[in-house]
Amino acid sequence: MSKKVFAYIWEYIVKEECLEEFKRTYGPEGDWVRLFRRADGYIATNLHQDISDPKRFVTIDFWHTKEDRDDFRNKFSKEFEDLDEYCESLTIQEKLIGDFDSHIKPISG
């Protein structure tokens, strides 16, 4: 049985000299995840690096609901904007892919 959650997906083209910093910042223990964890409703972030173009990445942020993500954006708007401004220096291009309903298998344990 799957569970419906909210997924927020972005694509990035990263400056070659910033690849390691980008992976650190957007990775599973990075600055974004630490900020997201401060909010209710955050589940996880997946970072994907394109095999054929290692400067291209996709992030998928999972939240219980879109409202949880929106509440986070409102509550932590200053922290979000500061981190986002810094991260723009790491990329050539950032593109919102979109907001999605995602069906995941619940984690047991």
C-alpha positions as CSV (number, residue, x, y, z in Angstrom):
1,M,0.0,0.0,0.0
2,S,1.4,3.4,-0.9
3,K,1.0,6.8,0.8
4,K,0.5,10.1,-1.1
5,V,2.9,12.8,-0.2
6,F,3.9,16.1,-1.7
7,A,7.1,16.4,-3.8
8,Y,8.8,19.6,-4.8
9,I,11.3,19.1,-7.7
10,W,14.1,21.4,-9.0
11,E,16.7,21.0,-11.7
12,Y,20.2,22.7,-11.4
13,I,23.1,23.2,-13.7
14,V,26.1,23.6,-11.4
15,K,29.4,25.5,-12.0
16,E,32.1,22.9,-12.4
17,E,34.2,24.5,-9.7
18,C,31.3,24.3,-7.3
19,L,30.3,20.6,-7.7
20,E,31.5,19.4,-4.3
21,E,30.1,22.4,-2.4
22,F,26.7,21.9,-4.2
23,K,26.6,18.3,-3.2
24,R,27.5,19.1,0.3
25,T,24.9,21.8,0.6
26,Y,22.0,19.9,-1.2
27,G,23.0,16.4,0.0
28,P,21.3,14.3,2.7
29,E,23.0,16.1,5.6
30,G,23.4,19.4,3.9
31,D,22.3,22.9,4.8
32,W,18.9,22.6,3.0
33,V,18.0,19.4,4.9
34,R,19.1,20.9,8.2
35,L,16.8,23.9,7.5
36,F,13.9,21.7,6.3
37,R,14.2,19.5,9.4
38,R,13.3,22.5,11.6
39,A,9.7,22.4,10.1
40,D,6.8,20.2,10.7
41,G,5.8,17.9,7.8
42,Y,9.3,17.5,6.2
43,I,10.1,13.9,5.2
44,A,13.3,13.8,3.1
45,T,15.3,15.2,0.2
46,N,16.8,13.2,-2.6
47,L,19.7,14.5,-4.6
48,H,20.2,13.1,-8.1
49,Q,23.3,13.7,-10.3
50,D,23.0,13.1,-14.1
51,I,25.3,10.3,-15.2
52,S,25.8,11.7,-18.7
53,D,26.1,15.4,-17.5
54,P,27.7,15.5,-14.0
55,K,27.0,19.2,-13.7
56,R,23.2,18.6,-13.9
57,F,21.3,17.7,-10.7
58,V,17.7,17.2,-9.6
59,T,16.4,17.6,-6.1
60,I,13.2,16.1,-4.8
61,D,12.0,17.4,-1.5
62,F,9.2,15.3,0.2
63,W,6.7,16.8,2.5
64,H,3.5,15.3,4.0
65,T,1.5,18.0,2.3
66,K,1.9,21.1,0.1
67,E,0.6,23.1,3.0
68,D,3.5,21.8,5.2
69,R,6.0,23.1,2.6
70,D,4.1,26.4,2.3
71,D,4.0,26.8,6.1
72,F,7.8,26.2,6.2
73,R,8.4,28.8,3.5
74,N,6.4,31.3,5.5
75,K,7.9,30.5,8.9
76,F,11.5,30.3,7.7
77,S,11.3,32.8,4.9
78,K,14.4,34.8,6.0
79,E,16.6,31.6,6.5
80,F,15.3,30.3,3.2
81,E,16.1,33.5,1.3
82,D,19.6,33.7,2.8
83,L,20.5,30.1,1.9
84,D,18.9,30.4,-1.5
85,E,20.9,33.6,-2.3
86,Y,24.2,31.8,-1.3
87,C,23.3,28.7,-3.4
88,E,22.6,30.8,-6.5
89,S,26.4,31.4,-6.5
90,L,27.0,27.7,-7.0
91,T,24.8,27.3,-10.1
92,I,24.6,28.4,-13.7
93,Q,20.9,27.7,-13.9
94,E,18.0,26.7,-11.5
95,K,14.7,25.6,-12.8
96,L,11.5,24.6,-10.9
97,I,10.2,21.3,-12.4
98,G,7.1,21.6,-10.4
99,D,4.9,20.4,-7.5
100,F,3.8,16.8,-7.6
101,D,1.7,14.2,-5.7
102,S,4.1,11.4,-5.0
103,H,3.1,7.8,-4.0
104,I,5.6,6.2,-1.7
105,K,5.8,3.0,0.2
106,P,5.6,3.8,3.9
107,I,8.7,3.0,5.8
108,S,8.2,0.5,8.5
109,G,10.2,0.1,11.6
